[in-house]
Amino acid sequence: MKREVPLSLPDVGEREKEAVLSVLKSRWLSMGPVILDFEKKIADYIGVKYAVAVNSGTSGLHLIVRGLGLGEGDEVITTPFSFISSANCLLFERVRPVFADIDPQTLNIDVSQIKQKITSKTKAILPVHVFGHPADMTDILDIALKSGLNIIEDACEAIGARYNGKLAGSESDAAVFAFYPNKQITTGEGGVIVTNRKDLAGICRSMRNQGREAGAGWYEHSRLGYNYRMDEMSAALGCAQLARLSDILIKRETVAQRYTEKLRRLDGVSVPFVGPDVQVSWFVYVVRLDPEIDRDTVMRELTGRGIGCRAYFQPIHLQPFYRKAFGYKPGDFPVTEAAAVSTLALPFHNNLSEDEIDYVVTNLKEVLSKF
């Protein structure tokens, strides 16, 4: 019997509803005390001094790039296998993204390629923790230290992830987490910058609020800024979700383990790789299909059976705008391109039941048998 199994579902309960309702009953809907509470809770959780809540992960990345003073003529080394904002945030300030191909197992930036990409124009490294699996931050930190480079950590998919026991976002110049409804915790829309740098936190805090300094008048603007603020309702939802984060991560780990157990011996499928020194914060559950299998056909078949699924990601360098602007072509980053045509995200959320997992696995097996 056909069922509907959506790709993702937010996990919002009575605690979250009460928190948001409490804000709606207050005098503060924006720029109030709940934002400050959310920022403190995030900073304490990650173990950093400062957190700056914003209206999206993209906004957070943009503010860091601008806050570090990066601009035209500068270069930042990053990955072409990511959501497009991790590269677009550089172009907003006319900084050139310099791509390094990815590791075929983790799908994160291949650290061995970073050194050869460094030039006199390189100002930073921007790793992305793809799907919640931390990048090799130990080696990235070492390269950055020896080369005098900043690290901008795109941890938008990885709150709670750890490498060598250390939380993602805790050691770079600045990191960003995002809270779209399919993330581990959600604020509806929203994100947060975390950093130990007082100067950077202050600049980002000013720029998110139209360039106003703390304590300045409403029409006093010290620098170019933006309306990148998070509202109080979103922050309230975030506080309630953050209080449940440990349980949420356990739930997602359990769903991922069940998938892996059921898919491990399925011909034509490779389950997600997990490195030996990392703790994955499961954002999505993405399998790899063998090269002879047409991933797009599999997606159509699964969708027709009511199973939500999606390709993750399309190579940034092959997006039409990037090809036109920089002359990229197929073959430039072969590992990324091979991953892009073979990855398949299966339904994944906190409360996915064993019956739903079995339905997905059974139907995937039937579809793959046609190949």
Buried (B, 14 or more C-beta within 10 A) or exposed (E): EEEEBEBBBBBBEEBBEEBBEBBEEEEBEEEBEBBEBBBEBBBEBBEBEBBBBBBBBBBBBBBBBBBBEBEEEBBBBBBBBBBBBBBBBBBBBEBBBBBBBBBBEBBBBBBEBBEEBBEEEBBBBBBBBBBBBBBBBBEBBEBBEEEEBBBBBBBBBBBBBBBEEBBBBBBBBBBBBBBBBBBBBBBBBBBBBBBBBEEBBBBBBBBBBBBBBEEEEEEEBEEEBBEBBBBBBBBBBBBBBBBBBEEBBEBBBBBBEBBBEBBEEBEBBBBBEBBEEBBBBBBBBBBBBEEEBBBEEBBEBBEEBBBBBBBBBBBBBBBEEBBEEBEBEEEBBEBBBBBBBBBBBBBBBBEBEEEBBEBBBEBBBEBBEEE
